Amino acid sequence: MKKTIGIIFLSTIIVGLLSACGSSEDSTSNNSKSADEEVLKMATSADFPPFESRDPQGNFEGFDIDLAHLIADELGYELQIEDMKFDGLIGALQANRVDMVMSGMSATEERKKNVDFSTEYHHSGESFLTGAESNIKSLDDLKGKTIGVQLGTIQEEGAEILADKYDFEVKKVDNAGLLVQELNSNRIDVGYMDKTVAKGYINEQGLKGFDDPTTSSPGMGIAFPKGNGLVDDVNDVLKKLEEDGKIKELEEKWLSDME
């Protein structure tokens, strides 16, 4: 009898413990869901200084990174940043893996078919980047040369158009850093990239270059999934940051040596 009572008592304890564990897991799940609602998930391609890159400790830094933090703070979100290849950013938005993209992305009409953009927050233009000893100084000098571009960028689209007219070959690589490596290793003759980014490499590595006189590209915008309600909120914040001089401060911090 005592043995039977002991078994019943032990079973009761086990059931109680299991119920408690189940309640705890449910509570954790609910808390995580609640916390997730306060998180703003942003994707970027951190190979695009001075807009987004990593410092020696591996932390994200740059104009876009600082601006994203200001936006998140204004909206009351915790910012989480995911690093990925540039040509995968729009796909991440379409799959709702992230809430927004900030990656020096030009708000082109073609991209607007797939994502929504904020108001433009910066405009650079395009430049051709050459080696320090290069004699390439104009579009006419590009005939027969190999021009490197980053996959998925507006420069990839532009280079394909220019290649027909100026008779050069286009080589596509995964990121801007690799583009410079290809240039320094003489695997390409010229790199074609954002003007501000090109000037950064010119200043840092003693390279040369010239602006593309043929393009009038759109400015950079923050990308969102189609129909996302955050666009209007972010536009309001961008307007406020512009009026408060905060964007100007970031330009002076990150871009003043590049303009």
C-alpha positions, 0 to 999 in steps of 0.5 A, a space after each residue: 500500500 505504501 509502495 502504491 501511495 509512493 508511486 502515485 505521489 512520485 507521478 504527481 510530482 513528475 506531472 507537475 514538473 512537466 507542466 511547469 516546464 511546459 508553462 515556462 517554455 510557452 512563456 519564453 516563446 511569448 516573451 520572445 515574440 513580444 521582444 521580436 516586435 520591438 526589433 528592427 531587422 536590417 540587411 546590408 552588404 558590409 563591403 561598401 565603405 564609407 557607407 557600410 563596412 566592419 571595423 578591425 573588431 568586426 563591428 559594423 560602421 559607416 554612414 548607413 549604419 549610423 543613420 540606421 541606428 538613429 532611425 531605429 532610436 527615433 522609432 523605438 526599435 532595437 536595431 539588428 543588422 544582418 550582413 549578406 551579399 548585395 545581390 541577395 538583399 532584395 530577395 531577403 526583403 521579398 522573403 520577409 527575412 528582414 524589415 529593411 535594407 540599407 546598403 548604398 542602394 540606388 532607388 532605381 525604377 527597376 528595383 521599385 517593381 520589387 520593393 518600396 523605397 524611402 525618400 532618397 537620403 544621399 546621391 553620389 553618382 558613378 566613377 571609374 577606378 584605375 590603378 596608380 600607374 594607369 593611363 586610362 583617363 576617359 571612356 574612350 580609353 576603355 576599348 578592349 579593357 576589362 571593367 569590373 563591377 559588383 553583382 546586383 548594383 546599378 553599376 552592373 546595369 550601367 556597365 552592360 550598356 556602356 560596354 556596347 558603345 565603348 567596346 569593353 568586357 564586363 567582369 562581375 564580382 561579389 563585393 566592392 572589396 574584391 573589385 579592388 583586389 582584382 584591380 590591384 592584381 591586374 585581373 581587371 583594368 578598371 573598376 566601376 563603382 559608386 563615386 563616393 566609394 571610389 574616392 575612398 579607395 583613391 584616398 586610402 590606396 593611392 589609386 586614380 579614377 575619373 567620373 562617369 559623365 554619362 549617368 544621372 543615377 537616382 539617389 540612395 534609398 532605404 528599401 522595404 518589402 512591398 506595401 510595408 507600413 514602415 516606409 511612411 514612418 521612416 520618411 518622417 524620421 528622415 525629414 526630422 533628421 534632415 531638419 535637425 542637421 543630424 544627416 549633415 553631421 553624418 555626412 561630415 563624419 563619414 563623407 567629407 573627405 570623399 566629396 
